[in-house]
Amino acid sequence: MTITLERLLKHMAWANQQTIRHLMNLPEEALQSFATNPEWKAAEIIRHIVESGNFYVYRLTGRFAAEKFAEGFQPASHEDLQILLAKAELVDKALLECESLEDIQMEFVTNAGKQVKRWRSTILSQSIHHATEHRAQLASALEAKGFMPVDLDELDLWSFESAQG
C-alpha cells in the first residue's frame, strides 16, 4: 500500500462539515465571537477556511471549485451557513480530487508579488494544516464569548476513523 494524503483530505472535509454544522446549532450571535482580534470573528474564520480551500484548488488546477463569495460576504445566519456548507462540500471534494494529480511544481505570483514555485503536495498539505489551524482558532473564539466551542477532540483523526465505521 502506498501512503497518500487521501485519508487526511477526507478527514479535513469531514471536520470542516462537522464544524459548520456545529455553528448551525448555535445561536446566530455566536458568529460574532472572537478571542482577541475582533477582525477574526467566527463568521470570518469559517468563511476563510472555505474560501482559502477554494483558492488552494485554484493554485493546484488553475480553476476554482466553486464560485467565489461576493466581496465582503460574512455568514450572519443559519441560512448563510447552509450556503457555506454546500460550498465547503464542493471545495473539499475538489481538493480530494487533486490528490491524484501529478506532484509537479506549480509556479505563481503571491499576493506580495513574489514569484514562487510550490509542489502540489505542499499546497495540499498546507490546505489540511490551514483548515486545522483555523478550526482551533474558531473554537477559541466561541469559547471566549461563552458559546459552546467546537470540540476539537471530537474532530481528530481517531474520531474520524470511528465515524467512518
C-alpha positions in Angstrom: 0.0 0.0 0.0 1.2 3.5 -0.8 0.7 6.1 1.8 -1.2 9.1 0.4 -2.9 12.3 1.5 -6.3 10.8 0.7 -7.2 10.0 4.3 -6.1 13.4 5.6 -8.1 15.2 2.9 -11.2 13.1 3.7 -10.7 13.9 7.4 -10.4 17.6 6.7 -13.6 17.6 4.7 -15.4 15.7 7.5 -14.0 18.1 10.1 -15.0 21.1 8.1 -18.5 19.8 7.7 -18.8 19.0 11.4 -17.6 22.5 12.3 -20.1 24.2 10.1 -22.9 22.0 11.4 -21.8 22.9 15.0 -22.1 26.6 14.2 -25.6 25.9 12.7 -26.6 24.5 16.1 -25.5 27.7 18.0 -27.4 31.0 18.2 -26.6 33.2 15.2 -24.9 35.7 17.6 -22.1 33.1 18.0 -20.9 34.1 14.5 -19.8 37.4 16.0 -17.5 35.7 18.6 -13.8 36.4 18.7 -10.9 35.6 21.0 -8.5 38.5 20.8 -8.9 40.2 17.4 -12.3 41.5 16.5 -11.4 41.2 12.8 -11.3 37.4 13.2 -14.8 36.7 14.3 -16.2 33.2 14.0 -18.0 34.2 10.8 -14.8 35.4 9.2 -12.8 32.3 10.3 -15.3 29.8 8.8 -15.7 31.8 5.6 -11.9 32.0 5.4 -11.5 28.2 5.8 -13.8 27.6 2.9 -12.7 30.4 0.6 -9.0 29.5 1.2 -9.7 25.9 0.3 -11.2 27.2 -3.0 -8.1 29.2 -3.6 -5.9 26.2 -2.9 -7.9 24.3 -5.6 -7.2 27.2 -7.9 -3.4 27.1 -7.2 -3.5 23.3 -7.9 -5.6 23.3 -11.0 -6.0 26.8 -12.4 -9.7 26.8 -11.7 -11.9 27.4 -8.7 -14.1 24.6 -7.4 -16.9 26.9 -6.5 -18.0 30.4 -7.3 -16.1 32.9 -5.1 -18.1 34.7 -2.4 -19.2 38.2 -3.1 -16.8 40.8 -1.8 -17.4 41.4 1.9 -19.6 38.2 2.4 -19.8 37.2 6.0 -22.1 34.5 7.2 -24.6 36.0 9.6 -27.4 33.5 9.7 -28.1 29.8 9.7 -29.1 30.2 6.0 -25.7 31.7 5.2 -24.0 28.7 6.9 -26.1 26.4 4.8 -24.7 28.1 1.7 -21.2 27.8 3.2 -21.7 24.1 3.9 -22.7 23.5 0.3 -19.6 25.4 -0.9 -17.4 23.6 1.5 -18.6 20.2 0.1 -17.6 21.3 -3.4 -14.3 22.7 -2.4 -13.3 19.7 -0.2 -14.3 17.3 -3.0 -12.2 19.2 -5.5 -9.2 19.1 -3.1 -9.6 15.4 -2.7 -9.6 15.0 -6.5 -6.3 16.9 -6.6 -4.6 14.2 -4.6 -4.4 12.1 -7.7 -2.7 14.8 -9.8 1.0 14.5 -10.6 3.2 16.1 -8.0 4.7 18.9 -10.0 5.9 22.3 -9.0 3.3 25.0 -9.6 4.6 28.4 -10.4 2.7 31.5 -9.4 2.9 35.1 -8.1 2.0 35.5 -4.4 -0.2 38.3 -3.1 3.0 40.1 -2.2 4.1 40.0 -5.8 6.8 37.3 -5.4 7.3 34.6 -8.0 7.3 31.2 -6.3 7.3 27.5 -7.1 5.4 25.1 -4.8 5.0 21.3 -5.1 1.3 20.3 -5.4 1.9 18.0 -2.4 3.0 21.1 -0.4 -0.1 23.0 -1.4 -2.4 20.1 -0.5 -0.6 19.6 2.8 -0.9 23.3 3.6 -4.7 23.2 2.8 -5.0 20.5 5.5 -2.9 22.3 8.1 -4.6 25.6 7.3 -8.1 24.3 8.0 -6.9 22.6 11.2 -5.3 25.8 12.5 -8.4 27.9 11.8 -10.7 25.3 13.4 -8.7 25.7 16.6 -8.9 29.5 16.3 -12.7 29.2 15.8 -13.0 27.0 18.9 -11.2 29.7 20.9 -13.3 32.5 19.5 -16.5 30.7 20.5 -15.3 29.8 24.0 -14.0 33.3 24.6 -17.5 34.7 24.2 -19.3 31.9 26.2 -20.6 29.8 23.4 -20.1 26.0 23.2 -16.8 25.7 21.3 -16.2 23.1 18.6 -14.8 20.1 20.5 -11.5 19.6 18.7 -11.0 16.2 20.4 -14.2 15.1 18.6 -12.7 16.2 15.3 -9.4 14.4 15.4 -8.4 11.6 13.1 -9.3 8.9 15.7 -12.9 10.3 15.8 -13.0 10.5 12.0 -12.0 6.8 11.6 -14.5 5.8 14.2 -17.3 7.8 12.4 -16.4 6.0 9.2 -17.0 2.6 10.7 
